[in-house]
Amino acid sequence: MSKDFLVEIGTEELPPKILRLLSETFANGISKGLKDLQLGFDLMTVYAAPRRLAVLISELDEQTPDQDVVSWGPPLKVAFDADGQPTKAAEAFARKNGLAVESLAKLVENDGQQDKLCVRQSISGSNTETLLGDIINQSLTALPVPKPMRWGRSRQEFVRPVQWAVVLFGADTVAIDILGVTSGNLSRGHRFHSSGDIEITSPRIYRDALYDAFVMVDFDQRRELIRQGVMAEAEKANGQAVIDEDLLEEVTSLNEWPVPLMGRFEEHFLEVPAEALVSSMAQHQKYFHVVDTNNQLMPLFITVANIASSDPQQVISGNERVIRPRLADAAFFYSTDLKTTLEARRESLRKIVFQSKLGTVYDKTARVSELAKTLAPFVGADVTAAGRAGELCKSDLATEMVGEFDDLQGVMGRYYALNDGEDQAVAEALLEQYLPRFAGDAIPASTTGAALALADRLDTLVGIFAIGQQPSGSRDPFALRRASLGILRIIIERNIDIDLKVAIAGAAQQLALTEASDDCQEQVLTYIIDRLKAWYRDESITPEVFASVASMGLSNPLDMDARVKAVDQFSRATEAVALASANKRVLNILVKQGEANVAEKVDPTLFEDPAETQLAADIERLSLLIAPLVEERNYMGVLAALATLREPVDNFFDAVLVMADNLELRANRLALLHSLRQLFLNVADISHLVVGK
């Protein structure tokens, strides 16, 4: 037997940026609680709106399953004394299981080793309704609430004050104390479009009942309605709405009954950089902006009202009045900033501390400038432009605009640099230094931007490691993981042929800290290279493939990437398994014999079997063949050539006893295997491809 189950927690407006996280975590907690009790159900539907979290479970079992419980007690010799009388251990076992002591003599079984007291009981399942309260409250307690609050005289804590709660099991109302509120079957509709309580007579009518009360509880439905409505409003003005997904998520979390409306602002505000206007509209007012067919900002905005007004023009006019002073502030900040050059603003960075042990932001720009000049030749950038970009790279942090809109750092730097008459390459670099900002973001398009972006990240990495503040666990206040991935992406995607040891040493030299020692530099290198493992995992490249290259101790990301992709392709070839196993076998033999002591020169006069002669000839031939391929980093070509060794290697191990009694023969065969292994090490240690052996 089963029934539908509904729980709704009604609150004051929930934090919009974590509404989805709260709803998903709440639902997962409910699901886990039910599954832990072995309660089956058909489908779970999650609802979330600004003033409520709700979960609907269809076809939930009405009771937990019966259980057969076996309880083993003490051994027979411990349970009864020499006279056959129950001991204290037996009495304790009886009390624990609710048994009469006199019945114990009949409750003896052998556990496979000895006779013990044993009781077998069948425990009937519990009524699901009686378990719902604990499941709901435990799920609420486990929510990721950053700042719990109290309200009224209650000692209960939650993210927002709880106003009502609905718990239904089938058509039955379940009364539970939830954060100081007793649950019932009465919900509430929209603050303005609905009045009075909304009776929920069964879980299945919940969504429609709230919709009739002007509350769209389905988060995804609201989000798509907003998306389509915003796009439609923009099309009315022959424009296109630009929908930022994070903003869309937040606006969806702010509205129960969303109604998109389009307003206008004065065209003279378009003299301000579009990014500043967009940031002001999105951050402060949660507006979507509109662009024309040339992707130029139009003097329009789209707001999403939480009410279906009988006079929408009044709502639009109100929003237009609100946005005007916001944009006026942006225009004022911009005109004020233009009066002072970035170079002049750089001096004010001397008063801003980057990190107490690493000096000011000015100090950082000096280090980054010198490092960017060092990296410029590797990137193909102009040294002078790279150095200048480094000097000015943080100057816009001291501007009014970036002080108000911190997401515009770099963006405004570019505008102000062009206004100051700086070189175009320098201006673009000031914007591109922050790229990539997140996974999937673009990398710097210019060489100067790439040099600056690398220098900035390397300076931070080496500096933070030098003062012992490297990430631990989930703690990463300087975003060094993201910085490391940014370095790798820029190097690999722009085909920058650079050894990270050289780049890291350059950063350490600029820091002039004794702590930035060789050990520190090695730690930074290891940390950066370790980020590649996750990168390749995301590209569906196995950890074994990455390990085969990482074990080589390389430090050139571009070179490593070429090797990893070659080994990944090779691992799918029919010869891969056999050759990887052979390499593993060779490695084990050489390690056991002490690989460092194995002779490098092979003496052909000591060959006794044709298989030895053939393998040696093939190794010599391939050594000459692959040498230019290695030089060109054509590792796929190298491995394709080495794949032809499968048959001669198999023949060698089938016909030749490596560990011959004759020590001279043994040493020569070990030298042959060593030369075979070295051949493959031109690319990677493919013995890692053999998993679990």
C-alpha positions in Angstrom: 0.0 0.0 0.0 1.2 3.5 -0.8 0.2 7.2 -0.6 1.4 10.4 -2.0 3.4 12.6 0.4 3.8 16.4 0.4 5.8 18.7 2.6 5.9 22.5 2.2 7.9 24.8 4.5 6.6 28.4 4.2 8.9 31.2 5.2 9.7 34.9 4.7 11.6 35.5 1.5 14.5 33.1 1.1 18.0 34.3 0.0 17.7 34.2 -3.8 21.3 33.2 -4.5 20.9 29.9 -2.6 17.3 29.1 -3.1 18.0 26.3 -5.6 20.7 24.8 -3.3 18.4 24.9 -0.3 15.6 23.2 -2.2 17.8 20.5 -3.7 19.5 19.8 -0.4 16.1 19.6 1.4 14.8 17.1 -1.2 18.0 15.0 -1.1 17.6 14.9 2.7 14.0 13.7 2.5 14.9 11.1 -0.2 17.9 9.8 1.9 15.8 9.6 5.1 13.1 7.5 3.3 15.6 5.2 1.7 17.5 4.7 4.9 14.2 3.3 6.3 13.8 1.2 3.2 10.7 3.1 2.2 10.0 2.8 -1.5 8.5 5.5 -3.6 7.9 6.2 -7.3 8.8 9.8 -8.1 10.1 12.9 -6.3 9.2 16.4 -7.5 11.0 19.4 -6.0 9.4 22.8 -5.8 11.0 26.1 -4.8 9.7 29.7 -4.7 10.8 32.8 -2.9 8.7 31.9 0.2 8.6 28.2 0.2 10.5 24.9 -0.1 8.4 21.9 -1.1 8.8 18.2 -1.9 6.2 15.9 -3.4 6.7 12.2 -3.2 4.4 9.9 -5.2 3.5 6.4 -4.2 5.3 6.3 -0.9 5.1 3.0 1.1 2.7 3.3 4.0 5.0 1.4 6.3 8.5 0.2 6.6 9.2 -3.5 5.7 9.1 -6.2 8.4 12.5 -7.3 9.5 13.9 -10.6 10.7 16.4 -9.8 13.4 19.0 -12.3 14.7 20.7 -11.5 18.0 23.7 -13.6 19.1 24.4 -13.8 22.8 27.3 -15.2 24.9 28.7 -18.7 24.3 27.0 -21.5 26.1 29.9 -22.0 28.5 29.8 -18.3 29.4 25.9 -18.1 29.6 25.6 -21.0 32.1 27.8 -22.1 35.1 28.9 -25.6 35.9 25.5 -26.3 37.6 23.6 -25.2 34.5 22.4 -22.0 36.1 22.2 -18.7 34.1 25.1 -16.3 34.6 25.0 -12.5 34.8 25.9 -12.5 31.0 22.8 -14.7 30.3 20.6 -12.5 32.4 21.8 -9.3 30.6 21.1 -11.0 27.2 17.6 -11.8 28.4 16.9 -8.3 29.6 18.2 -6.8 26.4 15.8 -8.9 24.2 12.8 -8.9 26.6 13.0 -12.6 27.3 12.4 -14.7 30.4 15.6 -16.1 31.8 14.0 -19.5 32.1 13.5 -19.6 28.3 17.2 -19.2 27.5 18.1 -22.9 27.6 15.9 -23.5 24.5 17.6 -20.6 22.6 20.9 -22.2 21.7 22.4 -22.3 18.2 25.7 -23.0 16.7 27.3 -20.0 14.8 29.6 -22.3 12.9 32.3 -22.3 15.5 30.5 -22.8 18.9 27.2 -23.0 20.6 25.8 -19.6 21.6 22.6 -18.1 22.9 20.6 -16.9 19.9 17.2 -15.3 19.5 15.4 -14.8 16.3 12.6 -12.2 16.1 10.4 -10.8 13.5 9.8 -7.0 13.9 6.8 -5.5 12.2 7.3 -2.5 10.1 6.6 1.0 11.4 3.8 3.3 10.2 5.4 5.8 7.7 3.3 8.6 9.0 4.9 8.4 12.4 8.4 8.7 10.9 7.9 11.7 8.7 8.5 14.3 11.4 12.0 13.1 12.1 12.9 12.9 8.4 11.6 16.4 7.7 13.3 18.0 10.7 16.6 16.2 10.1 16.6 17.4 6.5 16.0 21.0 7.5 18.7 20.8 10.1 21.2 19.6 7.4 20.5 22.5 5.1 23.6 24.7 4.2 22.4 27.8 6.0 25.2 30.4 6.0 23.7 32.7 8.7 20.8 31.1 10.7 18.5 33.5 12.4 16.0 33.5 15.3 12.6 35.3 15.3 10.2 36.3 18.0 10.7 34.5 21.3 11.6 31.2 19.6 14.9 29.6 20.1 14.6 27.8 16.8 17.1 28.8 14.1 16.6 28.8 10.3 17.6 30.8 7.3 14.4 32.8 7.5 11.4 32.9 9.9 9.0 30.0 9.3 5.4 31.1 8.9 3.5 27.9 8.0 4.0 24.3 7.1 2.0 21.7 5.2 2.5 18.0 5.6 0.1 15.6 3.9 0.2 11.8 3.6 -2.4 10.9 1.1 -5.5 12.9 2.1 -4.5 12.9 5.7 -3.0 15.9 7.4 0.0 15.1 9.5 0.6 17.4 12.5 4.3 17.8 13.2 6.3 20.5 15.1 8.5 22.0 12.4 10.8 24.8 13.6 8.1 26.0 16.1 5.2 25.7 13.7 2.6 22.9 13.7 2.1 21.6 10.2 -1.4 21.3 8.7 -3.0 21.5 5.3 -3.1 25.3 4.8 -0.7 27.0 2.5 -0.5 30.6 1.4 -0.7 32.2 -2.0 0.8 35.3 -3.6 1.3 38.3 -1.1 -0.9 40.6 -3.2 -2.9 38.6 -5.7 -4.2 36.1 -3.1 -5.7 36.5 0.3 -6.5 33.9 3.0 -5.2 30.4 3.4 -5.1 27.9 0.6 -6.4 24.5 1.6 -4.4 21.6 0.1 -6.7 18.6 0.2 -4.2 16.2 -1.4 -0.5 16.2 -2.5 -1.4 15.9 -6.2 -3.4 19.2 -6.3 -0.6 21.2 -4.7 1.0 22.7 -7.8 -2.4 23.6 -9.4 -3.8 25.0 -6.1 -0.8 27.3 -5.7 -1.0 28.3 -9.4 -4.6 29.4 -8.9 -3.3 31.5 -6.0 -0.8 33.2 -8.3 2.3 31.2 -7.1 4.3 29.3 -9.7 6.0 26.8 -7.4 7.9 25.0 -10.2 11.3 26.7 -10.4 12.2 25.5 -13.9 8.8 26.5 -15.2 9.3 30.0 -13.8 12.8 30.3 -15.2 11.7 29.4 -18.7 8.7 31.7 -18.5 11.0 34.5 -17.6 13.5 33.6 -20.3 10.8 33.6 -23.0 9.1 36.7 -21.7 12.3 38.7 -21.5 13.2 37.7 -25.1 9.7 38.6 -26.3 9.9 42.0 -24.7 13.2 42.7 -26.4 11.9 41.6 -29.8 9.1 44.2 -29.5 11.8 46.9 -29.8 13.7 45.0 -32.6 16.4 44.1 -30.1 17.8 41.0 -28.5 17.9 40.4 -24.7 21.2 39.3 -23.3 20.4 36.7 -20.7 23.1 36.0 -18.1 22.3 32.6 -16.6 23.3 33.6 -13.1 21.1 36.6 -13.2 18.3 34.6 -14.6 18.6 32.1 -11.8 18.6 34.9 -9.2 15.5 36.7 -10.8 13.7 33.3 -10.9 14.4 33.0 -7.1 13.0 36.5 -6.5 9.6 36.0 -8.2 6.5 33.9 -7.5 4.5 35.3 -10.4 7.0 36.8 -12.9 5.9 39.4 -15.4 8.6 40.8 -17.7 8.3 44.5 -18.5 10.5 46.7 -20.7 11.6 50.2 -19.8 13.9 52.9 -21.2 16.7 55.2 -20.1 18.1 58.3 -21.6 20.4 57.8 -24.7 23.1 60.1 -23.4 24.0 57.4 -20.8 25.3 55.3 -23.8 28.4 57.6 -23.7 29.4 55.6 -20.7 31.1 52.2 -21.4 28.4 49.6 -22.0 29.9 47.2 -19.5 29.5 49.8 -16.7 25.8 50.3 -17.5 25.2 46.6 -17.8 26.9 46.0 -14.4 24.8 48.7 -12.8 21.5 47.4 -14.2 22.3 43.8 -13.3 23.9 44.2 -9.9 21.6 46.8 -8.4 18.3 46.3 -10.1 18.4 42.8 -11.5 17.6 44.1 -15.0 18.4 42.4 -18.3 20.0 44.6 -21.0 19.1 44.7 -24.7 21.5 44.9 -27.7 20.8 45.7 -31.4 21.8 43.6 -34.4 25.3 45.0 -34.2 25.5 43.8 -30.6 25.5 47.5 -29.4 23.7 48.3 -26.2 20.3 49.9 -26.6 18.8 52.4 -24.2 16.4 49.7 -22.9 16.1 47.4 -19.9 13.8 44.5 -19.0 12.7 44.1 -15.4 10.7 41.2 -14.0 7.9 42.3 -11.7 6.5 39.9 -9.1 3.0 41.2 -9.8 0.5 41.3 -12.7 -0.3 45.0 -12.5 -3.6 46.4 -13.9 -1.5 49.4 -15.0 1.9 48.0 -16.0 3.1 51.4 -17.3 3.1 52.6 -13.7 5.5 49.7 -12.8 7.7 50.6 -15.8 7.8 54.3 -14.9 8.8 53.5 -11.3 11.7 51.3 -12.5 12.8 54.0 -15.0 12.9 56.5 -12.1 15.0 54.1 -10.0 17.5 53.3 -12.8 18.1 56.9 -13.7 20.2 57.9 -10.6 22.1 54.5 -10.8 23.2 55.3 -14.4 23.9 58.9 -13.4 26.3 57.6 -10.7 28.1 55.4 -13.3 28.4 58.4 -15.7 29.8 60.5 -12.9 32.3 57.9 -11.8 33.4 57.5 -15.5 33.9 61.2 -16.1 35.7 61.6 -12.8 38.1 58.7 -13.5 39.0 60.1 -17.0 40.6 63.1 -15.3 43.5 61.0 -13.8 45.7 58.7 -15.8 46.4 55.1 -14.9 50.0 55.9 -14.4 49.2 58.5 -11.9 46.8 56.2 -10.1 49.5 53.6 -9.8 51.1 55.6 -7.0 48.0 55.1 -4.9 48.5 51.4 -5.0 51.4 51.8 -2.6 48.7 52.2 0.1 46.9 49.0 -0.7 48.3 45.9 0.8 48.3 42.8 -1.4 49.4 40.5 1.3 51.3 41.5 4.5 54.4 39.5 3.7 54.3 40.2 0.0 53.9 43.9 0.1 51.5 46.3 -1.6 49.7 46.1 -4.8 52.3 48.5 -6.2 55.0 46.0 -5.3 53.1 43.3 -7.1 52.8 45.4 -10.3 56.6 45.9 -10.2 57.2 42.2 -9.9 54.6 41.3 -12.6 56.1 43.9 -15.0 59.6 42.4 -14.8 58.2 38.8 -15.0 56.0 39.7 -18.0 59.1 41.0 -19.8 60.9 37.7 -19.0 58.0 35.7 -20.4 57.3 37.9 -23.4 59.8 36.2 -25.8 58.3 32.7 -25.0 54.8 34.0 -25.8 55.8 36.1 -28.8 54.9 39.4 -27.2 56.7 42.7 -27.4 58.9 43.0 -24.3 58.3 46.8 -23.8 54.5 46.4 -24.2 54.5 43.5 -21.7 56.4 45.5 -19.2 54.2 48.5 -19.5 51.1 46.4 -19.1 52.5 44.9 -16.0 53.1 48.4 -14.5 49.5 49.5 -15.1 47.8 46.2 -14.6 46.2 47.0 -11.3 45.8 50.8 -11.5 42.1 50.6 -12.3 41.6 49.1 -8.8 42.0 52.7 -7.5 39.3 54.1 -9.8 35.8 55.2 -8.7 34.1 52.9 -11.2 35.9 49.7 -10.1 35.5 50.7 -6.5 31.7 50.7 -7.1 31.6 47.7 -9.6 34.4 45.3 -8.8 33.4 43.0 -11.6 34.7 45.8 -14.0 38.4 45.4 -13.1 40.3 45.1 -16.2 37.4 46.2 -18.3 37.7 49.8 -17.2 41.5 49.5 -17.2 41.3 48.9 -21.0 39.0 52.0 -21.5 41.2 54.2 -19.3 44.4 53.0 -21.0 43.0 53.9 -24.4 41.9 57.3 -23.1 45.4 57.9 -21.8 46.9 57.2 -25.2 48.6 53.9 -24.2 49.5 51.4 -26.8 46.5 49.2 -28.0 48.4 46.1 -27.0 48.8 47.4 -23.5 45.1 48.3 -23.2 43.9 44.9 -24.4 46.3 43.2 -22.0 44.8 45.1 -19.0 41.5 43.4 -19.9 42.9 40.0 -20.8 45.0 39.6 -17.7 42.0 38.1 -15.9 41.2 35.5 -18.6 40.2 32.8 -18.2 38.0 33.7 -15.2 36.2 30.4 -14.9 36.1 27.0 -16.5 35.2 27.3 -20.2 36.0 31.0 -20.3 38.1 32.5 -23.2 41.9 32.8 -22.8 43.8 36.0 -23.7 43.7 36.6 -27.4 46.8 38.8 -27.6 50.4 37.8 -26.9 50.8 40.8 -24.5 47.7 39.7 -22.7 48.9 36.1 -22.4 52.3 37.3 -21.0 50.6 39.5 -18.4 48.1 36.8 -17.4 50.8 34.3 -16.9 53.0 36.7 -15.0 50.2 37.8 -12.6 49.2 34.2 -11.8 52.8 33.0 -11.4 53.6 35.8 -9.0 50.7 35.0 -6.8 51.3 31.3 -6.8 55.0 31.5 -5.9 54.5 34.3 -3.4 51.7 32.5 -1.5 53.6 29.2 -1.5 56.7 31.0 -0.3 54.9 32.4 2.8 53.3 29.0 3.5 49.7 29.9 2.7 49.2 27.2 0.0 45.7 25.7 -0.3 44.6 23.0 2.1 41.5 20.9 1.7 38.7 23.2 0.4 40.4 26.3 1.6 41.8 28.3 -1.2 41.5 32.1 -0.4 43.8 33.2 -3.3 42.1 30.9 -5.9 45.4 29.2 -6.6 43.6 26.2 -8.2 41.9 28.4 -10.7 45.1 30.3 -11.3 47.0 27.1 -12.0 44.4 25.9 -14.5 44.5 29.3 -16.1 48.3 29.0 -16.6 47.9 25.6 -18.1 45.1 26.6 -20.4 47.0 29.6 -21.7 50.2 27.7 -22.3 48.6 24.7 -24.0 45.8 26.4 -26.0 48.2 29.2 -27.2 51.0 26.6 -28.0 53.5 28.4 -25.8 56.7 26.4 -25.6 57.9 27.1 -22.1 59.4 25.1 -19.2 57.5 25.9 -16.1 60.7 25.6 -14.1 62.0 28.6 -15.9 58.8 30.6 -15.5 58.6 29.7 -11.8 62.2 30.6 -11.2 61.6 33.9 -12.8 58.8 34.7 -10.4 60.8 33.6 -7.4 63.7 35.9 -8.5 61.3 38.9 -8.5 60.0 38.0 -5.1 63.5 38.1 -3.6 62.3 36.1 -0.6 64.6 33.5 0.9 61.5 31.3 1.3 61.1 31.2 -2.5 63.8 28.5 -2.5 64.3 25.6 -4.8 62.0 23.4 -2.6 59.3 26.1 -2.8 59.6 26.3 -6.5 59.3 22.5 -6.8 56.2 22.6 -4.7 54.6 25.2 -7.0 55.6 23.1 -10.1 54.0 19.9 -8.6 50.9 21.8 -7.6 50.4 23.2 -11.1 51.1 19.9 -12.9 48.7 18.1 -10.5 45.9 20.3 -11.9 46.3 18.5 -15.3 44.9 15.3 -13.8 41.5 16.8 -13.3 41.7 18.5 -16.7 42.3 15.3 -18.6 39.7 13.5 -16.6 37.2 16.0 -17.8 38.4 15.2 -21.3 37.7 11.5 -20.6 41.4 10.6 -20.6 42.1 7.9 -18.0 44.3 8.5 -14.9 46.6 5.7 -16.1 47.3 7.6 -19.3 48.1 10.8 -17.4 50.2 8.9 -14.9 52.3 7.3 -17.7 53.4 10.9 -18.7 53.4 12.5 -15.2 55.8 9.8 -14.0 58.4 11.2 -16.4 58.9 14.3 -14.2 58.4 16.7 -17.1 57.7 20.5 -16.6 56.7 21.7 -20.1 52.9 21.6 -20.3 52.8 21.9 -24.1 55.1 18.9 -24.3 53.2 17.0 -21.7 49.9 17.6 -23.5 51.3 16.2 -26.8 52.5 13.1 -24.9 49.2 12.5 -23.1 47.2 12.8 -26.3 49.6 10.4 -28.1 49.4 7.8 -25.2 45.6 8.2 -25.1 45.4 7.4 -28.8 47.9 4.5 -28.4 46.0 3.0 -25.5 43.1 2.2 -27.8 45.3 0.3 -30.3 45.3 -3.5 -30.3 49.0 -3.6 -29.5 48.7 -1.4 -26.4 47.8 -4.0 -23.9 50.5 -6.4 -24.9 53.2 -3.8 -25.1 52.1 -2.1 -21.8 52.3 -5.5 -20.1 55.7 -6.2 -21.6 56.9 -2.8 -20.3 55.6 -3.6 -16.9 57.4 -7.0 -17.0 60.6 -5.3 -18.2 60.4 -2.7 -15.4 59.8 -5.3 -12.7 62.9 -7.3 -13.9 65.1 -4.2 -14.1 64.0 -2.9 -10.7 64.6 -6.2 -9.1 68.1 -6.3 -10.5 68.8 -2.7 -9.8 68.2 -0.7 -13.0 71.0 1.8 -12.2 73.5 -1.1 -12.4 72.4 -2.4 -15.7 74.8 -1.9 -18.6 73.7 0.4 -21.3 75.7 -1.3 -24.1 74.4 -4.5 -25.7 77.0 -7.0 -27.1 75.5 -8.7 -30.2 78.2 -11.5 -30.0 76.5 -12.9 -26.9 73.1 -13.5 -28.6 72.2 -17.2 -28.6 68.6 -17.0 -29.9 67.3 -15.5 -33.1 64.7 -13.7 -31.0 67.4 -11.7 -29.3 69.0 -10.8 -32.6 65.7 -9.7 -34.1 64.7 -7.6 -31.1 68.1 -5.9 -30.9 67.9 -5.1 -34.7 64.4 -3.7 -34.4 65.4 -1.5 -31.4 68.4 -0.1 -33.3 66.3 0.5 -36.4 63.5 2.2 -34.4 66.0 4.3 -32.4 67.1 6.0 -35.7 63.6 6.2 -37.0 62.0 7.9 -34.0 64.8 10.3 -33.2 63.5 13.1 -35.5 59.9 12.3 -34.5 60.8 13.0 -30.9 62.5 16.2 -31.9 59.3 17.3 -33.6 57.2 16.1 -30.7 55.4 13.8 -33.0 54.7 11.4 -30.2 51.8 9.7 -32.0 54.2 8.8 -34.8 56.7 7.5 -32.3 54.2 5.2 -30.6 52.9 4.1 -34.0 56.4 3.0 -34.8 57.0 1.4 -31.5 53.7 -0.6 -31.8 55.5 -2.7 -34.4 57.6 -4.2 -31.6 54.8 -6.3 -30.3 55.7 -9.4 -32.2 59.5 -9.3 -31.6 58.9 -8.6 -27.9 56.5 -11.5 -27.5 58.9 -13.7 -29.4 61.8 -12.6 -27.1 59.9 -13.5 -23.9 58.7 -16.8 -25.3 62.1 -18.0 -26.5 64.7 -16.3 -24.2 65.4 -16.9 -20.5 66.4 -13.4 -19.3 67.8 -14.6 -15.9 70.2 -17.1 -17.4 72.6 -18.9 -15.1 75.4 -17.5 -17.2 76.0 -14.0 -15.6 77.4 -12.6 -18.8 74.4 -13.7 -20.9 72.1 -12.4 -18.1 73.8 -9.0 -18.1 73.5 -8.7 -21.8 69.8 -9.6 -21.9 69.2 -7.1 -19.1 71.0 -4.4 -21.2 68.7 -5.3 -24.1 65.6 -4.9 -22.0 67.0 -1.6 -20.7 67.4 -0.3 -24.2 63.8 -1.4 -25.0 62.5 0.4 -22.0 64.5 3.6 -22.9 62.9 3.5 -26.3 59.4 3.8 -24.9 60.5 6.4 -22.4 61.0 8.8 -25.3 57.3 9.3 -24.9 56.0 7.9 -21.6 56.2 5.0 -19.1 53.4 3.0 -20.7 53.8 0.3 -17.9 51.3 2.5 -16.0 48.6 1.5 -18.5 48.6 -2.0 -16.9 46.0 -1.5 -14.1 46.2 -3.5 -10.9 49.3 -5.5 -11.8 
